[in-house]
């Protein structure tokens, strides 16, 4: 009897009530993958998209040729940035639950992706983040009072109420505005990088998208232009295990199909992420073109404050994630090399928690959803057109008349 083709519907590793199962994850031993020269031809890099670059082993020691040999002080700064990102996230999550902001997305479990990769670049390199990359802002020194005000859409909101919460921008920090349309970062980053090369600069661009966004057309457009023009760009597919599409081959393996090196990396290993990003950055600056990186991590929290993950995955499954917690792993590495302690760690948490609390006090003075002052609605006419057309001038005058009795 002839068999009839059946539609394949991927099944998640585990559903609510089942034990978490991550046996599908292919993990290379720490230090086992070689490090090609940054100008190596594509054929000499293809093994990197099937293995997994890892530096920290189970004993929290750095192993192998990808060890970036960072100074302890730099690792401590990275730990601080990740902790501050996590505490900031928790505070904003709580504030959303209090009804003071409308929406929030945490980056719990993915902090190293933003912080380590940002720290591996120069401050003048351009970042094109997705909505779990608040750590990039923190690593670049963005005042979290301003980030809080953006989430509040208050009188100090740098976006003037024109963006959803968490869709930050920071022009002076070289961080592009987040878009709610998935994968727009890729063509934007590639175009920016092409312009940088045309101007004879050695600045590069880095973009992040989630693995689900790789199904968008913008992903393929960006990859095509990056490959053809050898744009100085680093393109990340952050694989946080929440969407299908990587069953047959890794997401990094999509790179060689376009003629771009693909690297699969432990996304919870700060040292490995830093090393891989630095390698890709040097490759881009030498004119060897783009790199596709797949940080393998896990989304520990809900997709957003509008989501209930208990309906589709086991409770506390993150605790079983075999690549662990990026904050805990870097902390233990610093303790192992004698450059940190539990006492210093607890003290740092207290200091950062107090800092976040103080920043919130400052931010709410500019208004919340439930408390004034309010953002002036007349600002909607500002910063849109160089010359305001007559019909918008009339609308502004009408708005002035309606607002005047209440001011």
C-alpha positions in Angstrom: 0.0 0.0 0.0 1.3 3.4 -0.9 2.0 5.7 2.0 0.3 9.0 2.1 2.5 12.0 3.1 1.5 13.4 6.5 2.0 17.0 7.6 4.7 17.2 10.2 3.8 19.4 13.2 6.7 19.9 15.5 6.0 19.0 19.1 7.5 21.0 22.0 10.0 19.1 24.2 7.5 19.1 27.1 4.1 20.4 28.0 2.6 21.6 31.3 2.7 18.8 33.8 5.5 16.9 32.1 9.2 16.9 33.1 11.3 19.3 31.1 13.3 17.5 28.4 16.2 19.2 26.8 17.8 16.0 25.5 17.5 17.3 21.9 20.2 20.0 22.6 23.5 19.2 21.0 26.2 20.6 23.4 29.9 20.5 22.6 32.4 20.1 25.5 33.9 23.4 26.7 37.0 24.3 24.8 36.6 21.6 22.2 36.1 23.7 19.0 39.1 25.2 17.3 39.2 29.0 16.5 39.8 29.7 12.8 41.7 32.8 11.6 39.3 35.8 11.3 40.0 35.9 7.5 39.6 32.1 7.0 37.5 31.1 4.0 33.9 29.9 4.5 34.9 26.3 4.1 37.2 26.5 7.1 34.5 27.8 9.3 31.5 25.5 8.5 32.1 23.2 11.6 31.3 26.2 13.8 27.6 26.1 12.8 27.1 22.5 13.9 29.1 22.5 17.1 28.8 24.9 19.9 31.5 27.4 21.0 31.9 27.1 24.8 34.6 28.4 27.1 33.3 27.8 30.7 33.3 24.2 31.7 31.2 22.6 34.5 33.8 23.5 37.1 33.5 27.2 36.0 37.0 27.3 34.5 37.9 28.8 31.1 39.0 26.3 28.5 40.2 26.2 24.9 41.3 28.6 22.1 38.1 30.7 22.3 39.0 31.9 25.8 39.1 35.7 25.4 41.4 36.2 28.4 39.5 39.2 29.7 40.9 41.0 32.8 39.0 40.2 36.0 37.9 43.9 36.2 36.2 43.6 32.9 34.4 40.4 33.9 33.3 42.1 37.1 31.8 45.0 35.0 30.0 42.4 32.9 28.6 40.8 36.0 27.4 44.2 37.3 25.7 45.0 34.0 23.9 41.6 33.9 22.8 42.0 37.5 21.6 45.5 36.9 19.6 44.4 33.8 18.0 41.6 35.8 17.0 43.9 38.8 15.8 46.6 36.4 13.6 44.0 34.6 12.2 42.7 37.9 11.3 46.2 39.1 9.6 47.1 35.8 7.7 43.8 35.8 6.4 44.6 39.3 5.5 48.1 38.2 3.5 46.7 35.3 1.6 44.4 37.6 0.7 47.5 39.7 -0.9 49.1 36.7 1.7 51.9 36.3 2.9 50.9 32.9 0.9 49.1 30.3 3.4 46.4 29.1 6.8 44.9 29.7 9.2 42.2 28.3 11.9 40.8 30.5 15.2 39.3 29.4 15.6 36.9 32.2 18.1 34.2 31.3 19.3 36.1 28.2 21.3 38.9 29.9 24.7 37.7 28.6 23.6 37.9 25.0 23.2 41.7 25.2 25.9 42.5 27.7 28.8 40.3 26.5 28.2 41.1 22.8 27.9 44.9 23.4 31.1 44.9 25.5 32.9 43.1 22.7 32.3 46.0 20.4 33.4 49.6 20.3 31.2 52.4 21.6 30.9 53.9 18.1 29.6 50.6 16.6 25.8 50.7 15.9 23.4 48.4 17.6 20.0 47.3 16.2 18.3 45.6 19.2 15.2 43.5 19.5 12.9 43.7 22.6 15.1 41.6 25.0 18.3 43.6 24.6 17.9 46.2 27.3 21.2 44.9 28.6 22.8 46.6 25.6 21.6 50.0 26.9 22.9 49.2 30.3 26.2 48.0 29.1 26.6 51.3 27.1 25.8 53.4 30.2 22.3 54.5 29.4 20.6 56.1 32.4 17.9 53.7 33.5 15.8 56.6 34.7 15.3 57.5 31.0 14.5 53.8 30.2 11.9 53.9 32.9 10.4 57.1 31.6 10.1 55.6 28.1 8.1 52.7 29.6 5.9 55.2 31.4 5.4 57.4 28.3 5.7 60.4 30.7 6.9 63.9 30.4 10.6 62.8 30.3 10.0 60.0 27.8 12.7 60.4 25.1 10.2 58.9 22.6 7.5 61.4 23.6 4.9 58.7 24.0 5.2 57.5 20.4 6.5 54.0 21.1 5.3 51.1 23.1 7.1 50.4 26.4 10.5 48.8 26.0 11.0 50.1 22.5 13.8 52.4 23.4 16.2 54.4 21.3 19.4 56.2 22.1 21.0 58.1 19.3 24.0 59.3 21.3 24.7 55.8 22.5 24.5 54.4 18.9 21.5 52.2 19.6 18.8 52.2 17.0 15.1 52.4 17.8 13.3 49.1 18.3 10.4 48.2 16.0 7.5 46.0 16.8 7.6 44.6 13.3 9.8 41.6 13.6 13.2 41.3 11.8 13.3 44.9 10.5 16.7 45.1 12.3 18.4 43.0 9.7 18.0 45.2 6.5 18.4 48.3 8.7 21.7 47.0 10.1 23.0 45.8 6.8 22.1 49.1 5.1 23.8 51.1 7.9 26.9 48.9 7.6 27.0 49.3 3.8 26.9 53.1 4.3 29.7 52.9 6.8 31.9 51.0 4.3 31.0 53.5 1.6 32.1 56.3 3.8 35.5 54.6 4.4 34.8 54.1 8.1 35.7 51.0 10.1 32.5 51.1 12.3 30.3 48.1 12.1 26.7 47.2 12.9 25.3 44.4 15.0 21.6 43.2 15.0 19.6 40.8 17.1 16.4 38.9 16.2 14.7 35.9 17.8 14.8 32.6 16.1 11.1 32.9 15.2 11.8 36.1 13.3 14.1 34.2 10.9 10.9 33.2 9.1 10.3 36.8 8.1 11.3 38.0 4.6 13.4 40.8 6.1 15.8 38.1 7.5 16.4 36.8 3.9 16.7 40.2 2.4 19.2 41.3 5.0 21.3 38.1 4.6 21.3 38.5 0.8 22.5 42.1 0.8 25.0 41.4 3.6 26.6 38.5 1.6 26.6 40.2 -1.8 28.2 43.4 -0.5 30.3 41.9 2.3 28.8 44.4 4.7 30.6 44.9 8.0 27.8 43.5 10.1 27.2 40.9 12.7 23.7 39.3 12.5 22.4 37.4 15.5 19.6 34.8 15.7 18.9 34.5 19.4 17.7 30.9 19.8 15.8 30.9 23.1 14.0 27.7 22.3 10.5 29.2 21.9 9.8 28.6 18.2 10.2 25.7 15.8 12.5 25.8 12.8 15.8 24.5 13.9 15.0 20.8 14.1 16.8 19.7 11.0 19.8 22.0 11.2 21.0 24.8 13.5 19.9 28.4 12.8 23.6 29.2 12.4 23.7 26.7 9.5 21.6 29.2 7.4 24.7 31.4 7.1 26.8 29.2 4.8 23.8 28.9 2.5 24.3 32.6 1.8 28.1 32.4 1.8 28.3 33.8 5.4 30.1 32.1 8.3 27.7 30.8 10.9 28.7 30.3 14.5 26.6 28.4 17.1 27.6 29.6 20.6 26.6 28.9 24.2 24.3 31.9 24.9 24.7 31.7 28.6 28.5 31.7 28.6 29.7 35.3 28.9 33.2 34.5 27.8 32.2 32.5 24.7 29.8 35.2 23.6 32.4 37.9 24.0 35.0 35.9 22.1 32.7 35.0 19.2 31.5 38.5 18.8 35.1 39.9 19.0 36.1 37.4 16.3 33.2 38.5 14.0 34.0 42.2 14.6 37.6 41.8 13.7 36.6 39.8 10.6 34.2 42.6 9.6 36.8 45.4 10.1 39.3 43.5 8.0 36.8 43.6 5.1 36.1 39.8 5.2 32.3 40.5 5.5 29.4 39.5 7.8 29.0 36.7 10.3 25.8 35.0 11.5 25.8 34.1 15.2 23.3 31.8 16.9 23.4 32.3 20.7 21.8 29.3 22.2 19.9 30.4 25.3 16.6 30.0 27.1 13.7 32.4 27.7 13.3 32.0 31.4 10.3 34.4 31.8 7.1 34.8 30.0 7.2 36.2 26.4 5.7 39.4 27.9 3.4 40.6 30.6 0.5 39.6 28.3 1.6 36.0 28.2 1.1 33.0 30.6 3.8 30.3 29.8 2.2 27.9 32.3 -0.4 27.2 29.6 2.2 25.7 27.2 5.4 24.6 29.0 6.3 23.0 32.3 6.5 25.2 35.4 10.1 26.2 36.4 11.5 24.5 33.3 14.3 27.1 33.2 15.8 25.4 36.3 16.5 22.3 34.2 18.1 24.2 31.3 21.5 22.4 30.8 23.4 25.6 30.0 22.5 27.2 33.3 22.1 30.8 34.4 24.5 33.3 32.7 24.7 35.4 35.9 25.4 32.5 38.1 28.0 31.0 35.7 30.0 34.3 35.5 29.8 34.7 39.2 31.1 31.2 39.9 33.9 31.7 37.3 35.1 34.9 39.1 35.0 33.1 42.5 36.9 30.2 41.0 39.8 32.4 39.8 39.8 34.3 43.2 38.4 37.6 41.9 34.9 37.5 43.6 33.1 36.2 46.7 29.6 35.6 47.9 29.9 38.5 50.3 30.9 40.9 47.5 28.1 39.5 45.3 25.4 40.0 47.9 26.7 43.5 48.6 26.5 44.3 44.9 22.9 43.1 44.7 22.0 45.4 47.6 23.7 48.4 46.0 22.1 47.8 42.6 18.7 47.2 44.1 18.9 50.5 46.0 20.0 52.2 42.8 17.1 50.8 40.8 14.7 51.9 43.6 16.1 55.4 43.6 15.9 55.6 39.8 12.2 54.7 40.0 11.5 57.5 42.4 13.1 59.9 40.0 11.2 58.5 37.0 7.8 58.6 38.6 8.2 62.3 39.4 7.7 62.8 35.6 4.4 60.9 35.7 2.9 57.4 35.5 -0.2 56.0 34.0 -2.1 56.7 37.2 -0.3 59.8 38.4 0.6 63.2 36.8 2.2 65.1 35.3 0.9 64.2 31.9 2.7 64.4 28.6 1.5 67.4 26.6 -0.5 66.0 23.6 0.6 68.9 21.5 4.0 67.3 21.1 2.5 64.9 18.6 3.0 67.5 16.0 6.7 68.0 16.7 9.7 66.2 15.1 7.6 64.7 12.3 8.0 67.0 9.3 10.7 69.7 8.6 7.9 72.1 7.5 4.5 71.6 9.1 1.8 71.6 6.4 -1.3 73.8 6.7 -3.7 71.0 7.6 -1.5 70.0 10.6 -1.2 73.6 11.7 -5.0 73.8 11.7 -5.3 70.6 13.7 -2.8 71.9 16.2 -4.7 75.2 16.6 -7.9 73.2 17.2 -6.1 71.1 19.8 -4.9 74.2 21.5 -8.4 75.5 21.8 -9.6 72.2 23.3 -6.8 72.0 25.8 -6.8 75.7 26.8 -9.8 75.4 29.2 -8.1 72.6 31.1 -4.7 74.2 31.5 
